[in-house]
Amino acid sequence: MIKIYKHQIKAYITVLFVTMLLSALFIISAHNNAESEQTYEMTDHQLTSEPVQSEQYNVKTEGNSEHEHQPVIAAVK
């Protein structure tokens, strides 16, 4: 009866050790990454000193907007 359980116990202990090993590697990796500063390079973007005028900055107001304030008279029958 113990021989049957030895086979199951070996499998459970193996899974336990592998899980502990992977968890330890993850924690060590996270600790090392937390201590190092991540740098980002902007190689494909160039900043110019002159701002680019695009359509989103050019606001044109039209006189026939639905948001204008117009007087309204309400009639009650």
PQR file with spaces between the fields and no chain letter, atoms N, CA, C, O and H, PARSE charges and radii, in Angstrom:
ATOM       1  N    MET     1       0.827   -1.188    0.000 -0.4000 1.5000
ATOM       2  CA   MET     1       0.000    0.000    0.000 -0.0000 2.0000
ATOM       3  C    MET     1       0.871    1.251    0.000  0.5500 1.7000
ATOM       4  O    MET     1       0.534    2.235   -0.659 -0.5500 1.4000
ATOM       5  N    ILE     2       1.964    1.228    0.716 -0.4000 1.5000
ATOM       6  CA   ILE     2       2.856    2.385    0.763 -0.0000 2.0000
ATOM       7  C    ILE     2       3.548    2.581   -0.582  0.5500 1.7000
ATOM       8  O    ILE     2       3.857    3.712   -0.955 -0.5500 1.4000
ATOM       9  H    ILE     2       2.238    0.429    1.251  0.4000 1.0000
ATOM      10  N    LYS     3       3.799    1.483   -1.323 -0.4000 1.5000
ATOM      11  CA   LYS     3       4.440    1.600   -2.631 -0.0000 2.0000
ATOM      12  C    LYS     3       3.562    2.398   -3.598  0.5500 1.7000
ATOM      13  O    LYS     3       4.080    3.149   -4.424 -0.5500 1.4000
ATOM      14  H    LYS     3       3.548    0.564   -1.020  0.4000 1.0000
ATOM      15  N    ILE     4       2.261    2.246   -3.503 -0.4000 1.5000
ATOM      16  CA   ILE     4       1.348    3.000   -4.364 -0.0000 2.0000
ATOM      17  C    ILE     4       1.448    4.486   -4.035  0.5500 1.7000
ATOM      18  O    ILE     4       1.491    5.325   -4.935 -0.5500 1.4000
ATOM      19  H    ILE     4       1.841    1.636   -2.832  0.4000 1.0000
ATOM      20  N    TYR     5       1.484    4.803   -2.762 -0.4000 1.5000
ATOM      21  CA   TYR     5       1.560    6.200   -2.350 -0.0000 2.0000
ATOM      22  C    TYR     5       2.920    6.811   -2.637  0.5500 1.7000
ATOM      23  O    TYR     5       3.007    8.020   -2.847 -0.5500 1.4000
ATOM      24  H    TYR     5       1.449    4.121   -2.031  0.4000 1.0000
ATOM      25  N    LYS     6       3.981    6.020   -2.654 -0.4000 1.5000
ATOM      26  CA   LYS     6       5.317    6.544   -2.956 -0.0000 2.0000
ATOM      27  C    LYS     6       5.359    7.117   -4.380  0.5500 1.7000
ATOM      28  O    LYS     6       5.980    8.153   -4.616 -0.5500 1.4000
ATOM      29  H    LYS     6       3.910    5.038   -2.484  0.4000 1.0000
ATOM      30  N    HIS     7       4.714    6.456   -5.300 -0.4000 1.5000
ATOM      31  CA   HIS     7       4.690    6.935   -6.684 -0.0000 2.0000
ATOM      32  C    HIS     7       3.950    8.284   -6.762  0.5500 1.7000
ATOM      33  O    HIS     7       4.396    9.190   -7.467 -0.5500 1.4000
ATOM      34  H    HIS     7       4.209    5.614   -5.109  0.4000 1.0000
ATOM      35  N    GLN     8       2.843    8.418   -6.054 -0.4000 1.5000
ATOM      36  CA   GLN     8       2.092    9.670   -6.056 -0.0000 2.0000
ATOM      37  C    GLN     8       2.851   10.764   -5.315  0.5500 1.7000
ATOM      38  O    GLN     8       2.863   11.917   -5.745 -0.5500 1.4000
ATOM      39  H    GLN     8       2.481    7.683   -5.482  0.4000 1.0000
ATOM      40  N    ILE     9       3.479   10.402   -4.208 -0.4000 1.5000
ATOM      41  CA   ILE     9       4.218   11.375   -3.414 -0.0000 2.0000
ATOM      42  C    ILE     9       5.406   11.912   -4.209  0.5500 1.7000
ATOM      43  O    ILE     9       5.694   13.108   -4.151 -0.5500 1.4000
ATOM      44  H    ILE     9       3.469    9.465   -3.859  0.4000 1.0000
ATOM      45  N    LYS    10       6.099   11.046   -4.949 -0.4000 1.5000
ATOM      46  CA   LYS    10       7.218   11.502   -5.774 -0.0000 2.0000
ATOM      47  C    LYS    10       6.747   12.512   -6.823  0.5500 1.7000
ATOM      48  O    LYS    10       7.429   13.504   -7.078 -0.5500 1.4000
ATOM      49  H    LYS    10       5.865   10.075   -4.996  0.4000 1.0000
ATOM      50  N    ALA    11       5.603   12.267   -7.420 -0.4000 1.5000
ATOM      51  CA   ALA    11       5.075   13.191   -8.427 -0.0000 2.0000
ATOM      52  C    ALA    11       4.708   14.531   -7.789  0.5500 1.7000
ATOM      53  O    ALA    11       5.008   15.589   -8.343 -0.5500 1.4000
ATOM      54  H    ALA    11       5.049   11.461   -7.212  0.4000 1.0000
ATOM      55  N    TYR    12       4.067   14.484   -6.638 -0.4000 1.5000
ATOM      56  CA   TYR    12       3.680   15.728   -5.967 -0.0000 2.0000
ATOM      57  C    TYR    12       4.899   16.526   -5.511  0.5500 1.7000
ATOM      58  O    TYR    12       4.921   17.751   -5.631 -0.5500 1.4000
ATOM      59  H    TYR    12       3.823   13.625   -6.188  0.4000 1.0000
ATOM      60  N    ILE    13       5.908   15.839   -4.992 -0.4000 1.5000
ATOM      61  CA   ILE    13       7.121   16.521   -4.534 -0.0000 2.0000
ATOM      62  C    ILE    13       7.873   17.117   -5.726  0.5500 1.7000
ATOM      63  O    ILE    13       8.423   18.214   -5.621 -0.5500 1.4000
ATOM      64  H    ILE    13       5.891   14.844   -4.895  0.4000 1.0000
ATOM      65  N    THR    14       7.902   16.412   -6.846 -0.4000 1.5000
ATOM      66  CA   THR    14       8.554   16.944   -8.042 -0.0000 2.0000
ATOM      67  C    THR    14       7.850   18.208   -8.524  0.5500 1.7000
ATOM      68  O    THR    14       8.502   19.201   -8.847 -0.5500 1.4000
ATOM      69  H    THR    14       7.455   15.521   -6.931  0.4000 1.0000
ATOM      70  N    VAL    15       6.531   18.169   -8.570 -0.4000 1.5000
ATOM      71  CA   VAL    15       5.765   19.349   -8.986 -0.0000 2.0000
ATOM      72  C    VAL    15       5.981   20.494   -8.000  0.5500 1.7000
ATOM      73  O    VAL    15       6.093   21.649   -8.412 -0.5500 1.4000
ATOM      74  H    VAL    15       6.002   17.362   -8.307  0.4000 1.0000
ATOM      75  N    LEU    16       6.040   20.193   -6.718 -0.4000 1.5000
ATOM      76  CA   LEU    16       6.272   21.211   -5.699 -0.0000 2.0000
ATOM      77  C    LEU    16       7.639   21.873   -5.886  0.5500 1.7000
ATOM      78  O    LEU    16       7.737   23.099   -5.837 -0.5500 1.4000
ATOM      79  H    LEU    16       5.949   19.255   -6.383  0.4000 1.0000
ATOM      80  N    PHE    17       8.678   21.094   -6.096 -0.4000 1.5000
ATOM      81  CA   PHE    17      10.023   21.653   -6.270 -0.0000 2.0000
ATOM      82  C    PHE    17      10.135   22.475   -7.554  0.5500 1.7000
ATOM      83  O    PHE    17      10.771   23.529   -7.566 -0.5500 1.4000
ATOM      84  H    PHE    17       8.598   20.098   -6.136  0.4000 1.0000
ATOM      85  N    VAL    18       9.519   21.994   -8.628 -0.4000 1.5000
ATOM      86  CA   VAL    18       9.565   22.753   -9.881 -0.0000 2.0000
ATOM      87  C    VAL    18       8.821   24.074   -9.720  0.5500 1.7000
ATOM      88  O    VAL    18       9.278   25.107  -10.208 -0.5500 1.4000
ATOM      89  H    VAL    18       9.003   21.138   -8.619  0.4000 1.0000
ATOM      90  N    THR    19       7.691   24.047   -9.047 -0.4000 1.5000
ATOM      91  CA   THR    19       6.928   25.271   -8.807 -0.0000 2.0000
ATOM      92  C    THR    19       7.717   26.242   -7.938  0.5500 1.7000
ATOM      93  O    THR    19       7.738   27.443   -8.206 -0.5500 1.4000
ATOM      94  H    THR    19       7.319   23.208   -8.650  0.4000 1.0000
ATOM      95  N    MET    20       8.363   25.728   -6.905 -0.4000 1.5000
ATOM      96  CA   MET    20       9.172   26.584   -6.038 -0.0000 2.0000
ATOM      97  C    MET    20      10.347   27.181   -6.801  0.5500 1.7000
ATOM      98  O    MET    20      10.684   28.348   -6.599 -0.5500 1.4000
ATOM      99  H    MET    20       8.347   24.752   -6.687  0.4000 1.0000
ATOM     100  N    LEU    21      10.970   26.404   -7.667 -0.4000 1.5000
ATOM     101  CA   LEU    21      12.097   26.887   -8.456 -0.0000 2.0000
ATOM     102  C    LEU    21      11.659   27.991   -9.416  0.5500 1.7000
ATOM     103  O    LEU    21      12.320   29.024   -9.515 -0.5500 1.4000
ATOM     104  H    LEU    21      10.696   25.456   -7.831  0.4000 1.0000
ATOM     105  N    LEU    22      10.559   27.779  -10.117 -0.4000 1.5000
ATOM     106  CA   LEU    22      10.061   28.801  -11.040 -0.0000 2.0000
ATOM     107  C    LEU    22       9.624   30.068  -10.309  0.5500 1.7000
ATOM     108  O    LEU    22       9.846   31.177  -10.795 -0.5500 1.4000
ATOM     109  H    LEU    22      10.022   26.940  -10.036  0.4000 1.0000
ATOM     110  N    SER    23       9.009   29.906   -9.155 -0.4000 1.5000
ATOM     111  CA   SER    23       8.603   31.070   -8.364 -0.0000 2.0000
ATOM     112  C    SER    23       9.821   31.852   -7.888  0.5500 1.7000
ATOM     113  O    SER    23       9.824   33.082   -7.929 -0.5500 1.4000
ATOM     114  H    SER    23       8.828   29.006   -8.760  0.4000 1.0000
ATOM     115  N    ALA    24      10.852   31.148   -7.436 -0.4000 1.5000
ATOM     116  CA   ALA    24      12.070   31.816   -6.986 -0.0000 2.0000
ATOM     117  C    ALA    24      12.741   32.556   -8.143  0.5500 1.7000
ATOM     118  O    ALA    24      13.217   33.677   -7.964 -0.5500 1.4000
ATOM     119  H    ALA    24      10.849   30.148   -7.402  0.4000 1.0000
ATOM     120  N    LEU    25      12.784   31.941   -9.327 -0.4000 1.5000
ATOM     121  CA   LEU    25      13.362   32.625  -10.487 -0.0000 2.0000
ATOM     122  C    LEU    25      12.570   33.873  -10.850  0.5500 1.7000
ATOM     123  O    LEU    25      13.157   34.899  -11.194 -0.5500 1.4000
ATOM     124  H    LEU    25      12.397   31.031   -9.473  0.4000 1.0000
ATOM     125  N    PHE    26      11.265   33.800  -10.781 -0.4000 1.5000
ATOM     126  CA   PHE    26      10.432   34.959  -11.080 -0.0000 2.0000
ATOM     127  C    PHE    26      10.670   36.086  -10.083  0.5500 1.7000
ATOM     128  O    PHE    26      10.800   37.244  -10.478 -0.5500 1.4000
ATOM     129  H    PHE    26      10.788   32.967  -10.502  0.4000 1.0000
ATOM     130  N    ILE    27      10.730   35.757   -8.796 -0.4000 1.5000
ATOM     131  CA   ILE    27      10.942   36.786   -7.767 -0.0000 2.0000
ATOM     132  C    ILE    27      12.319   37.417   -7.908  0.5500 1.7000
ATOM     133  O    ILE    27      12.453   38.633   -7.771 -0.5500 1.4000
ATOM     134  H    ILE    27      10.625   34.816   -8.475  0.4000 1.0000
ATOM     135  N    ILE    28      13.338   36.620   -8.179 -0.4000 1.5000
ATOM     136  CA   ILE    28      14.688   37.162   -8.361 -0.0000 2.0000
ATOM     137  C    ILE    28      14.737   38.051   -9.596  0.5500 1.7000
ATOM     138  O    ILE    28      15.354   39.116   -9.569 -0.5500 1.4000
ATOM     139  H    ILE    28      13.228   35.632   -8.291  0.4000 1.0000
ATOM     140  N    SER    29      14.101   37.630  -10.660 -0.4000 1.5000
ATOM     141  CA   SER    29      14.073   38.438  -11.881 -0.0000 2.0000
ATOM     142  C    SER    29      13.334   39.750  -11.648  0.5500 1.7000
ATOM     143  O    SER    29      13.789   40.797  -12.109 -0.5500 1.4000
ATOM     144  H    SER    29      13.600   36.765  -10.681  0.4000 1.0000
ATOM     145  N    ALA    30      12.215   39.718  -10.951 -0.4000 1.5000
ATOM     146  CA   ALA    30      11.466   40.936  -10.656 -0.0000 2.0000
ATOM     147  C    ALA    30      12.279   41.866   -9.764  0.5500 1.7000
ATOM     148  O    ALA    30      12.238   43.083   -9.940 -0.5500 1.4000
ATOM     149  H    ALA    30      11.845   38.868  -10.577  0.4000 1.0000
ATOM     150  N    HIS    31      13.012   41.311   -8.817 -0.4000 1.5000
ATOM     151  CA   HIS    31      13.845   42.131   -7.931 -0.0000 2.0000
ATOM     152  C    HIS    31      14.973   42.806   -8.716  0.5500 1.7000
ATOM     153  O    HIS    31      15.259   43.984   -8.499 -0.5500 1.4000
ATOM     154  H    HIS    31      13.046   40.322   -8.674  0.4000 1.0000
ATOM     155  N    ASN    32      15.603   42.077   -9.611 -0.4000 1.5000
ATOM     156  CA   ASN    32      16.683   42.661  -10.416 -0.0000 2.0000
ATOM     157  C    ASN    32      16.149   43.745  -11.352  0.5500 1.7000
ATOM     158  O    ASN    32      16.805   44.769  -11.548 -0.5500 1.4000
ATOM     159  H    ASN    32      15.371   41.121   -9.787  0.4000 1.0000
ATOM     160  N    ASN    33      14.979   43.535  -11.925 -0.4000 1.5000
ATOM     161  CA   ASN    33      14.399   44.538  -12.815 -0.0000 2.0000
ATOM     162  C    ASN    33      13.941   45.774  -12.058  0.5500 1.7000
ATOM     163  O    ASN    33      13.956   46.875  -12.609 -0.5500 1.4000
ATOM     164  H    ASN    33      14.447   42.703  -11.766  0.4000 1.0000
ATOM     165  N    ALA    34      13.536   45.613  -10.809 -0.4000 1.5000
ATOM     166  CA   ALA    34      13.100   46.756  -10.013 -0.0000 2.0000
ATOM     167  C    ALA    34      14.278   47.658   -9.652  0.5500 1.7000
ATOM     168  O    ALA    34      14.102   48.864   -9.480 -0.5500 1.4000
ATOM     169  H    ALA    34      13.524   44.719  -10.361  0.4000 1.0000
ATOM     170  N    GLU    35      15.453   47.095   -9.538 -0.4000 1.5000
ATOM     171  CA   GLU    35      16.618   47.876   -9.158 -0.0000 2.0000
ATOM     172  C    GLU    35      17.277   48.573  -10.336  0.5500 1.7000
ATOM     173  O    GLU    35      18.056   49.505  -10.136 -0.5500 1.4000
ATOM     174  H    GLU    35      15.595   46.115   -9.678  0.4000 1.0000
ATOM     175  N    SER    36      16.986   48.148  -11.556 -0.4000 1.5000
ATOM     176  CA   SER    36      17.610   48.777  -12.717 -0.0000 2.0000
ATOM     177  C    SER    36      16.634   49.769  -13.338  0.5500 1.7000
ATOM     178  O    SER    36      15.419   49.576  -13.313 -0.5500 1.4000
ATOM     179  H    SER    36      16.353   47.391  -11.719  0.4000 1.0000
ATOM     180  N    GLU    37      17.201   50.833  -13.896 -0.4000 1.5000
ATOM     181  CA   GLU    37      16.377   51.852  -14.515 -0.0000 2.0000
ATOM     182  C    GLU    37      16.200   51.524  -15.990  0.5500 1.7000
ATOM     183  O    GLU    37      17.171   51.244  -16.693 -0.5500 1.4000
ATOM     184  H    GLU    37      18.188   50.989  -13.916  0.4000 1.0000
ATOM     185  N    GLN    38      14.975   51.560  -16.446 -0.4000 1.5000
ATOM     186  CA   GLN    38      14.703   51.269  -17.837 -0.0000 2.0000
ATOM     187  C    GLN    38      14.806   52.561  -18.638  0.5500 1.7000
ATOM     188  O    GLN    38      14.205   53.573  -18.277 -0.5500 1.4000
ATOM     189  H    GLN    38      14.186   51.788  -15.875  0.4000 1.0000
ATOM     190  N    THR    39      15.559   52.522  -19.711 -0.4000 1.5000
ATOM     191  CA   THR    39      15.713   53.697  -20.561 -0.0000 2.0000
ATOM     192  C    THR    39      15.026   53.441  -21.894  0.5500 1.7000
ATOM     193  O    THR    39      15.024   52.327  -22.416 -0.5500 1.4000
ATOM     194  H    THR    39      16.047   51.700  -20.004  0.4000 1.0000
ATOM     195  N    TYR    40      14.459   54.478  -22.411 -0.4000 1.5000
ATOM     196  CA   TYR    40      13.778   54.389  -23.689 -0.0000 2.0000
ATOM     197  C    TYR    40      14.460   55.351  -24.656  0.5500 1.7000
ATOM     198  O    TYR    40      14.730   56.500  -24.309 -0.5500 1.4000
ATOM     199  H    TYR    40      14.460   55.384  -21.987  0.4000 1.0000
ATOM     200  N    GLU    41      14.733   54.884  -25.850 -0.4000 1.5000
ATOM     201  CA   GLU    41      15.363   55.712  -26.860 -0.0000 2.0000
ATOM     202  C    GLU    41      14.329   56.148  -27.873  0.5500 1.7000
ATOM     203  O    GLU    41      13.471   55.372  -28.293 -0.5500 1.4000
ATOM     204  H    GLU    41      14.513   53.950  -26.132  0.4000 1.0000
ATOM     205  N    MET    42      14.429   57.404  -28.255 -0.4000 1.5000
ATOM     206  CA   MET    42      13.547   57.929  -29.287 -0.0000 2.0000
ATOM     207  C    MET    42      14.368   58.086  -30.553  0.5500 1.7000
ATOM     208  O    MET    42      14.819   59.188  -30.867 -0.5500 1.4000
ATOM     209  H    MET    42      15.126   58.035  -27.913  0.4000 1.0000
ATOM     210  N    THR    43      14.564   57.022  -31.266 -0.4000 1.5000
ATOM     211  CA   THR    43      15.414   57.083  -32.452 -0.0000 2.0000
ATOM     212  C    THR    43      14.641   57.478  -33.696  0.5500 1.7000
ATOM     213  O    THR    43      15.203   58.080  -34.612 -0.5500 1.4000
ATOM     214  H    THR    43      14.198   56.127  -31.011  0.4000 1.0000
ATOM     215  N    ASP    44      13.360   57.147  -33.740 -0.4000 1.5000
ATOM     216  CA   ASP    44      12.626   57.434  -34.958 -0.0000 2.0000
ATOM     217  C    ASP    44      11.813   58.718  -34.873  0.5500 1.7000
ATOM     218  O    ASP    44      11.086   59.042  -35.813 -0.5500 1.4000
ATOM     219  H    ASP    44      12.904   56.658  -32.996  0.4000 1.0000
ATOM     220  N    HIS    45      11.914   59.456  -33.776 -0.4000 1.5000
ATOM     221  CA   HIS    45      11.195   60.715  -33.618 -0.0000 2.0000
ATOM     222  C    HIS    45      12.205   61.844  -33.469  0.5500 1.7000
ATOM     223  O    HIS    45      13.164   61.745  -32.704 -0.5500 1.4000
ATOM     224  H    HIS    45      12.504   59.194  -33.013  0.4000 1.0000
ATOM     225  N    GLN    46      11.976   62.895  -34.200 -0.4000 1.5000
ATOM     226  CA   GLN    46      12.843   64.064  -34.074 -0.0000 2.0000
ATOM     227  C    GLN    46      11.992   65.254  -33.653  0.5500 1.7000
ATOM     228  O    GLN    46      10.936   65.509  -34.231 -0.5500 1.4000
ATOM     229  H    GLN    46      11.197   62.976  -34.822  0.4000 1.0000
ATOM     230  N    LEU    47      12.458   65.975  -32.648 -0.4000 1.5000
ATOM     231  CA   LEU    47      11.759   67.148  -32.176 -0.0000 2.0000
ATOM     232  C    LEU    47      12.307   68.367  -32.899  0.5500 1.7000
ATOM     233  O    LEU    47      13.521   68.544  -33.002 -0.5500 1.4000
ATOM     234  H    LEU    47      13.317   65.768  -32.179  0.4000 1.0000
ATOM     235  N    THR    48      11.415   69.199  -33.393 -0.4000 1.5000
ATOM     236  CA   THR    48      11.837   70.425  -34.060 -0.0000 2.0000
ATOM     237  C    THR    48      11.565   71.602  -33.152  0.5500 1.7000
ATOM     238  O    THR    48      10.726   71.527  -32.254 -0.5500 1.4000
ATOM     239  H    THR    48      10.429   69.055  -33.309  0.4000 1.0000
ATOM     240  N    SER    49      12.273   72.685  -33.388 -0.4000 1.5000
ATOM     241  CA   SER    49      12.080   73.861  -32.548 -0.0000 2.0000
ATOM     242  C    SER    49      10.844   74.648  -32.961  0.5500 1.7000
ATOM     243  O    SER    49      10.317   75.413  -32.154 -0.5500 1.4000
ATOM     244  H    SER    49      12.954   72.746  -34.118  0.4000 1.0000
ATOM     245  N    GLU    50      10.359   74.484  -34.206 -0.4000 1.5000
ATOM     246  CA   GLU    50       9.175   75.178  -34.676 -0.0000 2.0000
ATOM     247  C    GLU    50       7.951   74.273  -34.524  0.5500 1.7000
ATOM     248  O    GLU    50       7.958   73.136  -34.994 -0.5500 1.4000
ATOM     249  H    GLU    50      10.787   73.862  -34.862  0.4000 1.0000
ATOM     250  N    PRO    51       6.913   74.767  -33.877 -0.5600 1.5000
ATOM     251  CA   PRO    51       5.718   73.944  -33.745  0.2800 2.0000
ATOM     252  C    PRO    51       4.996   73.828  -35.083  0.5500 1.7000
ATOM     253  O    PRO    51       4.952   74.777  -35.865 -0.5500 1.4000
ATOM     254  N    VAL    52       4.445   72.680  -35.326 -0.4000 1.5000
ATOM     255  CA   VAL    52       3.726   72.424  -36.576 -0.0000 2.0000
ATOM     256  C    VAL    52       2.275   72.802  -36.361  0.5500 1.7000
ATOM     257  O    VAL    52       1.623   72.317  -35.436 -0.5500 1.4000
ATOM     258  H    VAL    52       4.480   71.909  -34.691  0.4000 1.0000
ATOM     259  N    GLN    53       1.776   73.672  -37.226 -0.4000 1.5000
ATOM     260  CA   GLN    53       0.377   74.074  -37.137 -0.0000 2.0000
ATOM     261  C    GLN    53      -0.478   73.048  -37.859  0.5500 1.7000
ATOM     262  O    GLN    53      -0.383   72.893  -39.077 -0.5500 1.4000
ATOM     263  H    GLN    53       2.305   74.066  -37.977  0.4000 1.0000
ATOM     264  N    SER    54      -1.285   72.369  -37.126 -0.4000 1.5000
ATOM     265  CA   SER    54      -2.145   71.364  -37.736 -0.0000 2.0000
ATOM     266  C    SER    54      -3.594   71.821  -37.653  0.5500 1.7000
ATOM     267  O    SER    54      -3.894   72.861  -37.066 -0.5500 1.4000
ATOM     268  H    SER    54      -1.362   72.495  -36.137  0.4000 1.0000
ATOM     269  N    GLU    55      -4.470   71.053  -38.235 -0.4000 1.5000
ATOM     270  CA   GLU    55      -5.872   71.425  -38.277 -0.0000 2.0000
ATOM     271  C    GLU    55      -6.530   71.408  -36.904  0.5500 1.7000
ATOM     272  O    GLU    55      -7.513   72.117  -36.683 -0.5500 1.4000
ATOM     273  H    GLU    55      -4.226   70.209  -38.712  0.4000 1.0000
ATOM     274  N    GLN    56      -6.015   70.626  -35.998 -0.4000 1.5000
ATOM     275  CA   GLN    56      -6.655   70.556  -34.691 -0.0000 2.0000
ATOM     276  C    GLN    56      -6.464   71.834  -33.890  0.5500 1.7000
ATOM     277  O    GLN    56      -7.239   72.105  -32.973 -0.5500 1.4000
ATOM     278  H    GLN    56      -5.217   70.051  -36.178  0.4000 1.0000
ATOM     279  N    TYR    57      -5.436   72.635  -34.221 -0.4000 1.5000
ATOM     280  CA   TYR    57      -5.205   73.882  -33.508 -0.0000 2.0000
ATOM     281  C    TYR    57      -5.896   75.062  -34.187  0.5500 1.7000
ATOM     282  O    TYR    57      -6.053   76.115  -33.569 -0.5500 1.4000
ATOM     283  H    TYR    57      -4.806   72.415  -34.965  0.4000 1.0000
ATOM     284  N    ASN    58      -6.303   74.911  -35.417 -0.4000 1.5000
ATOM     285  CA   ASN    58      -6.989   75.975  -36.132 -0.0000 2.0000
ATOM     286  C    ASN    58      -8.489   75.808  -35.935  0.5500 1.7000
ATOM     287  O    ASN    58      -9.120   74.968  -36.576 -0.5500 1.4000
ATOM     288  H    ASN    58      -6.175   74.056  -35.919  0.4000 1.0000
ATOM     289  N    VAL    59      -9.047   76.610  -35.049 -0.4000 1.5000
ATOM     290  CA   VAL    59     -10.466   76.522  -34.738 -0.0000 2.0000
ATOM     291  C    VAL    59     -11.177   77.630  -35.488  0.5500 1.7000
ATOM     292  O    VAL    59     -10.858   78.807  -35.323 -0.5500 1.4000
ATOM     293  H    VAL    59      -8.534   77.292  -34.528  0.4000 1.0000
ATOM     294  N    LYS    60     -12.138   77.253  -36.309 -0.4000 1.5000
ATOM     295  CA   LYS    60     -12.935   78.216  -37.056 -0.0000 2.0000
ATOM     296  C    LYS    60     -14.348   78.198  -36.508  0.5500 1.7000
ATOM     297  O    LYS    60     -14.967   77.140  -36.393 -0.5500 1.4000
ATOM     298  H    LYS    60     -12.398   76.297  -36.443  0.4000 1.0000
ATOM     299  N    THR    61     -14.849   79.362  -36.175 -0.4000 1.5000
ATOM     300  CA   THR    61     -16.217   79.445  -35.676 -0.0000 2.0000
ATOM     301  C    THR    61     -17.117   79.899  -36.815  0.5500 1.7000
ATOM     302  O    THR    61     -16.802   80.848  -37.532 -0.5500 1.4000
ATOM     303  H    THR    61     -14.346   80.222  -36.269  0.4000 1.0000
ATOM     304  N    GLU    62     -18.211   79.226  -36.966 -0.4000 1.5000
ATOM     305  CA   GLU    62     -19.180   79.566  -37.992 -0.0000 2.0000
ATOM     306  C    GLU    62     -20.381   80.218  -37.334  0.5500 1.7000
ATOM     307  O    GLU    62     -20.716   79.918  -36.188 -0.5500 1.4000
ATOM     308  H    GLU    62     -18.466   78.455  -36.383  0.4000 1.0000
ATOM     309  N    GLY    63     -21.012   81.094  -38.054 -0.4000 1.5000
ATOM     310  CA   GLY    63     -22.145   81.822  -37.514 -0.0000 2.0000
ATOM     311  C    GLY    63     -23.396   80.983  -37.378  0.5500 1.7000
ATOM     312  O    GLY    63     -24.253   81.324  -36.563 -0.5500 1.4000
ATOM     313  H    GLY    63     -20.740   81.337  -38.985  0.4000 1.0000
ATOM     314  N    ASN    64     -23.551   79.916  -38.121 -0.4000 1.5000
ATOM     315  CA   ASN    64     -24.781   79.119  -38.084 -0.0000 2.0000
ATOM     316  C    ASN    64     -24.586   77.834  -37.287  0.5500 1.7000
ATOM     317  O    ASN    64     -24.793   76.735  -37.803 -0.5500 1.4000
ATOM     318  H    ASN    64     -22.855   79.639  -38.783  0.4000 1.0000
ATOM     319  N    SER    65     -24.198   77.976  -36.063 -0.4000 1.5000
ATOM     320  CA   SER    65     -23.983   76.820  -35.207 -0.0000 2.0000
ATOM     321  C    SER    65     -25.250   76.524  -34.419  0.5500 1.7000
ATOM     322  O    SER    65     -25.999   77.442  -34.086 -0.5500 1.4000
ATOM     323  H    SER    65     -24.030   78.868  -35.644  0.4000 1.0000
ATOM     324  N    GLU    66     -25.496   75.282  -34.123 -0.4000 1.5000
ATOM     325  CA   GLU    66     -26.664   74.928  -33.320 -0.0000 2.0000
ATOM     326  C    GLU    66     -26.467   75.232  -31.844  0.5500 1.7000
ATOM     327  O    GLU    66     -27.409   75.122  -31.059 -0.5500 1.4000
ATOM     328  H    GLU    66     -24.888   74.535  -34.393  0.4000 1.0000
ATOM     329  N    HIS    67     -25.269   75.608  -31.461 -0.4000 1.5000
ATOM     330  CA   HIS    67     -24.976   75.888  -30.060 -0.0000 2.0000
ATOM     331  C    HIS    67     -25.104   77.364  -29.714  0.5500 1.7000
ATOM     332  O    HIS    67     -24.778   77.760  -28.595 -0.5500 1.4000
ATOM     333  H    HIS    67     -24.504   75.698  -32.099  0.4000 1.0000
ATOM     334  N    GLU    68     -25.564   78.175  -30.636 -0.4000 1.5000
ATOM     335  CA   GLU    68     -25.756   79.594  -30.337 -0.0000 2.0000
ATOM     336  C    GLU    68     -27.008   79.764  -29.483  0.5500 1.7000
ATOM     337  O    GLU    68     -27.951   78.978  -29.570 -0.5500 1.4000
ATOM     338  H    GLU    68     -25.829   77.853  -31.545  0.4000 1.0000
ATOM     339  N    HIS    69     -26.995   80.795  -28.668 -0.4000 1.5000
ATOM     340  CA   HIS    69     -28.133   81.073  -27.811 -0.0000 2.0000
ATOM     341  C    HIS    69     -29.187   81.838  -28.603  0.5500 1.7000
ATOM     342  O    HIS    69     -28.919   82.924  -29.118 -0.5500 1.4000
ATOM     343  H    HIS    69     -26.229   81.434  -28.598  0.4000 1.0000
ATOM     344  N    GLN    70     -30.374   81.274  -28.697 -0.4000 1.5000
ATOM     345  CA   GLN    70     -31.472   81.902  -29.401 -0.0000 2.0000
ATOM     346  C    GLN    70     -32.675   81.931  -28.449  0.5500 1.7000
ATOM     347  O    GLN    70     -32.912   80.977  -27.709 -0.5500 1.4000
ATOM     348  H    GLN    70     -30.592   80.392  -28.279  0.4000 1.0000
ATOM     349  N    PRO    71     -33.408   83.004  -28.476 -0.5600 1.5000
ATOM     350  CA   PRO    71     -34.580   83.070  -27.595  0.2800 2.0000
ATOM     351  C    PRO    71     -35.666   82.091  -28.030  0.5500 1.7000
ATOM     352  O    PRO    71     -35.908   81.911  -29.224 -0.5500 1.4000
ATOM     353  N    VAL    72     -36.309   81.468  -27.066 -0.4000 1.5000
ATOM     354  CA   VAL    72     -37.343   80.480  -27.339 -0.0000 2.0000
ATOM     355  C    VAL    72     -38.601   80.875  -26.551  0.5500 1.7000
ATOM     356  O    VAL    72     -38.523   81.217  -25.371 -0.5500 1.4000
ATOM     357  H    VAL    72     -36.113   81.614  -26.096  0.4000 1.0000
ATOM     358  N    ILE    73     -39.751   80.821  -27.219 -0.4000 1.5000
ATOM     359  CA   ILE    73     -41.002   81.131  -26.551 -0.0000 2.0000
ATOM     360  C    ILE    73     -41.819   79.846  -26.488  0.5500 1.7000
ATOM     361  O    ILE    73     -42.004   79.158  -27.492 -0.5500 1.4000
ATOM     362  H    ILE    73     -39.813   80.543  -28.178  0.4000 1.0000
ATOM     363  N    ALA    74     -42.304   79.537  -25.284 -0.4000 1.5000
ATOM     364  CA   ALA    74     -43.106   78.336  -25.095 -0.0000 2.0000
ATOM     365  C    ALA    74     -44.565   78.729  -24.985  0.5500 1.7000
ATOM     366  O    ALA    74     -44.907   79.657  -24.251 -0.5500 1.4000
ATOM     367  H    ALA    74     -42.154   80.096  -24.468  0.4000 1.0000
ATOM     368  N    ALA    75     -45.416   78.041  -25.700 -0.4000 1.5000
ATOM     369  CA   ALA    75     -46.853   78.306  -25.657 -0.0000 2.0000
ATOM     370  C    ALA    75     -47.564   77.148  -24.966  0.5500 1.7000
ATOM     371  O    ALA    75     -47.286   75.984  -25.256 -0.5500 1.4000
ATOM     372  H    ALA    75     -45.138   77.287  -26.296  0.4000 1.0000
ATOM     373  N    VAL    76     -48.478   77.463  -24.056 -0.4000 1.5000
ATOM     374  CA   VAL    76     -49.219   76.452  -23.321 -0.0000 2.0000
ATOM     375  C    VAL    76     -50.669   76.541  -23.737  0.5500 1.7000
ATOM     376  O    VAL    76     -51.219   77.642  -23.738 -0.5500 1.4000
ATOM     377  H    VAL    76     -48.704   78.408  -23.821  0.4000 1.0000
ATOM     378  N    LYS    77     -51.321   75.444  -24.092 -0.4000 1.5000
ATOM     379  CA   LYS    77     -52.729   75.445  -24.498 -0.0000 2.0000
ATOM     380  C    LYS    77     -53.600   74.973  -23.384  0.5500 1.7000
ATOM     381  O    LYS    77     -54.819   74.906  -23.539 -0.5500 1.4000
ATOM     382  H    LYS    77     -50.874   74.550  -24.092  0.4000 1.0000
